[in-house]
């Protein structure tokens, strides 16, 4: 039996600082269309502070070890009550957003210099223009760092290296390549600490990359990409769309995008963006965006072919590379950097745009 762990913070109300962290388990053997009906609620953290993950997960990890020591769990099938089946229980994968991924692996957050949870690339200071250097000297601006694109990718993390870095971090009392210390996850059998935690669709794509580029197009003047002067026309096009029942919300205008839910960014990405942007965005920028849209469509397939994975890897690499050419080096943000690392797991396992909220 393969379990996938998922957790994220949920605010109980706007007037309260209390946050709920449910620890949810997905049984991967259950057909994908039925998984949300058979979620296991393993634990809950409710407090005004984030849970210390090593403590929060310890009972779950100890339970897994106990099950392994008993040679698995025994169960009977509904079709034949006379036959008892014993299954080994494994939990090799966790799905979470960037801050929780860092807490799970006990590494630096997504704003740190070594914050990628899969490789050892370091964020670099972005080169400044002469005018920006003057403003920097006058302390009118702060110098930003980014994961600048590298033709030769940085060395990937491994389970062995992360365990060694964790021990060294404890000994020297400082982060080593972003690793702050041991993670209780390392006690789980057959779990690779460098590969076990991956990004989920809602935060990485819908609220991450899509939101970032919409902000560039409609709010950041000064580049060829800016089409904010066409907002009224685009609003009208969006409002006039009558989507089918598979899309739960009617489109709202760009002027209301600050209020958009993840599902609205998803619909814009997959269905509305290309026909609308083709009327306003310069061709080079449109072709660049097409690479991203096609890649996400492929990654959202329930059954993805090896040829699709290879094609997606090529397209996402081109998309990430050209951001620094078409836009700005500062747009090489964390979500963009980890984008083509998704290829390591094949597709988006947590493909629902509100995975946690639907199952609590």
N, C-alpha and C positions, 0 to 999 in steps of 0.2 A: 504494500500500500504506500503510495507516494503522496506526501502532504506538502502543500505550498502555504507558507505563512504570509500574512498580510496584516499591517497595522498602520494607523494614522490617527492624528488628533482631530476630534470633532467638538466644536464649541456647543455647549448645551443651550446657551442663549446669548443674545447680544449684550445683555446687561450683566453678565457674569464672566469672570475670568476662568471659571472651572472648565477643564477640557477632559473629554472622555477618550481613552485609548483602548479600543477593543482589540484583542488578539484573536484573529480569525484564521481558521485552517480550511483550505480547500482540498478535497479528495480528488486527485488528478485522474483516477480511474473512472470517475463518474463522467458520463458524456457532457461535453461543454455546455450544451443548452440546459442541462439540469443542475449544474454545479451550484448555482446560487440558491437552490432549494435545499441543499444538503451541506451548508456551511456549518462548521463546528466553532462555537464560541468557547475558546480555551481559557480566556482570562480578560479582566477589565482593570484598567488603571484610571482613577478619577481623582484629579487634583488640579491645583492652579499651576503646578510645575510639570515639566516634561518628565516622563518616567525614566529612571536610571535603567537602561536596557539590560545590563548584565543582571540586575536584581529581578526585573520584570519577567525576563525570559528563563530564569534559572529553574523554576518549577517545571516548565514545559520541557526544557532540556533534560532534567533529571528523570522525567517521566519517559522520555524517549529511550534513555539509557537503560532504565528499568525494564521496559518492554523488550529491548534487545537482549538483556540478560536472561529473560524468560523465553527466549527463542521466538518472540513474536506474539501476536494476539490470535486467539481462536474465535471462530465465528461460523455460523451456519447460513446456507443460502435459502432463500424463500422457497425455491423450487424443490429442495430436498433437505428436510430437517434432520435426516438420519446421518448425513455426512458432515463431519466437522472439519473445517479448513483452518489451517494456521498460516498467517501471513506475517512477513517481516514488515516493519513500519519504518520508512525513511522520510526525512524532511530536508532535502538538499537545496531547496530554493525559497527565497523570500522576495516579495514584491512590495516596493515602498517608494515614496517620494524622496527627493534629495536629502532633506534634513534627517529624516528617519533612517535612510540608508547609512548615513554617517554614524548615527547613534548605534545602529545594529552592529556595524563593523568596528566601532570605536576608532573612527578616523576623523580627520578634520572636516568641518562643515564645507558646504559647496562654495564658500567665499574664501577658503584658505588657499595658500600657495600650492600645496599638494592635496587637492581635494577630490581628485578623480578616484573612484573606488575600484577601478579596473587597471589603471596604468600609472606610471611614475612621472608623467609630464608635469612640469612646474609652470604655474602661471607666470607670465612675463610682463614687465612694464611696457605699456604701449608707447611707441615713439610719438613725440609731440612736435607740432609745427612751431616755427619761431614765435608766432603770436601766442600760442598756447604756453610756450616756455616763459614768456613775459608774465602772463597771467598766473602761472605756477609760482614764479618768484614773488609775486604780489599776494600770494595765498588766496587768489580768487577762485582757483579751481584745484581739484585734487587729481593726482596722477592715478590713472586706472590700470589695472592688470587684466590680462585675458589669456585664454588658452589658444595662443596663436597656432595657426595650422602648420603642420610639419609634413613634408613629403615622406620623410622617414619617421614613422610613428615611434613614440616613446616605448620603452620596455614595458611589457604587460606585467602586472603583478602576478605572483603565484602564491599558493597556500603556504608553501615552505618559507618564502621570503617574508610574508606578512607575519607569520608566527615569530620568526627571528627578529623582525623589526619591533614587534610588540614587547618581546623580552628586553630588547635594547632600550626601548622607550621607558620602561619601568626602571631599569638600572640607571639610566642617565637623566631621568625625570624631564624629558622633552620629547616632542614628536619626532619620529624618524620616517622621512618620506611620507608624512601625513598620518602615520599610524601613531595613535596616542597611547595604546596599551592593549592588553588581551581582550578578546571578545568571548563571551560565554558560548557563542555559536561554534567556536572552534572545538568544543567538546562533542558536538553532534557527529556521529559516525558517517563516513562517506560524504562529508560536506567540505567543499573547497571554498575557503573564506574569500578568495579573490574572485570567485565567479558566482557565489550563491545569491547575492543581492542585486537585483536589477530594477531599472526604472519602469514605472507604469505609465500607461497611455495618457491618463488624465493630466498629470502634472508635467510630464516631460514634453508632450506634444501640444495638447489643447491649451493648457494654461501657461505653457512655456514658450515653445518656438512660435506657434501661431500668434499668440498675444504679442510677442516681441516684434514680429514683422508687421503686424497691423499697426502697432505704435509707430514704427518707422515710416510706413506709408502715409499715415494720416496725421501724425503729430510732429515729426522731426523734419523741419524744413532745412533746405540747404544742399540737397542732393537730387539727382535725377529720379530717384525713387519716389519723391514726395508727390502725392496726389491728393493732399488734404483740401485743395481748392475744388475738388469734385465731390466732396462729401454729400452735398444735397442731392446730386444726381444718383450717387451710389445708394444713399438712403432710400430713394424712391424705387430703385431697382429691387432692393432687398424686401421692402414692404410689399411690393406687388407679387412676390413669389408665393405660390400656394403649394407647399410641400406635401408629399404623400404621408400616410399614417405612420410610416416607420420613423419619421422625424417628429419628436414629441412637442416641439415648440415652434410657433410661427416666428419667422425672422424679424429681428428688430434692427433699426438703423445703426450705422457706425457711431452716431452721436450718443447712443446708449450703450456702447461696448463696455464701459466700465461696470455695467450691471449684468453683463452677459454671464451665463453659466457655462461650465465646461462643455456641455452638449451643444451649445450655440456656437462656440468656437469650432467644435468638431464638424458641425453641419456646414459652417462657412468654409472650412478647409476642404472637405471632401466633395461638396456639391455646388456651393455658390461661388467660391473664389475665382476659379478659372474663367467661367463665362463673364463675370463682372470685371475682373482685373484686365481681361483682354481688351476692354474698351478704353482703358485709361493708363495702364502701366506700360512703360517703354518695353520693347520686345525683349531686350537682353534680360531685364528683370523678370518678365513673364516666363521666359524659357527657364530661368533659374528656379522660379517657384514651381514650375511644372515638375521638375526633378523631385522636389519634396512631396508634392501631392501624389505622384505615381508611386513613390517609395512607400508612403504610408498606406495607400490602398493595397499594395502587395503584402505589407506586414500585417494587415488586418485579416488576411485570409485565415480561415480555420485550418486548412490543410495547405501548407506552403511547400512548393517544389524547391529542390536544390537550385535549379536554374533561376528561379525567382529570387532566392537569397543572394545569389551571385550578382544578379542584375541590380538588386536593391543596394548592395554594398558599393557597387560602382557609382550609382546615381547619388547616394548620400555622400560619398566621398567628394564627388564633383560639387555637390550643393554646399558642403561645408567649406571646401577650398575656395570657392568663388565668392563667399561672403566678404572676405577681406579685399577682394578686387572691386566688387560692385557696391558694397556698403562701406563699413568702417572697421578697423581692427578691433575696436571696443565691442563690436557685435559678436565676437568670438566668445560668447558667454558659456557658462557651465552646461546648460541644456543643449547647446549646439555641439559642444565638445563630446558629450556622451552619446550623441544621437546615433552615430554609426556603430557604437559599441553594442547596440541592441541586436545587431546581426549575430552576436555570439550565442544568443538564445533562440535564434530562428525567427520568431515573430512576437507580437505583443500578447503575452499570456494573460495579463490583466488588461483586457481591451475595452472594458466598460468605462465610459467617461465619468462615472461616479461609483466606482467599485465598492468602496467602503460604505457609502451612504445607503446603497441598495441592500446591504446585507446586515445592517444594524437595526 
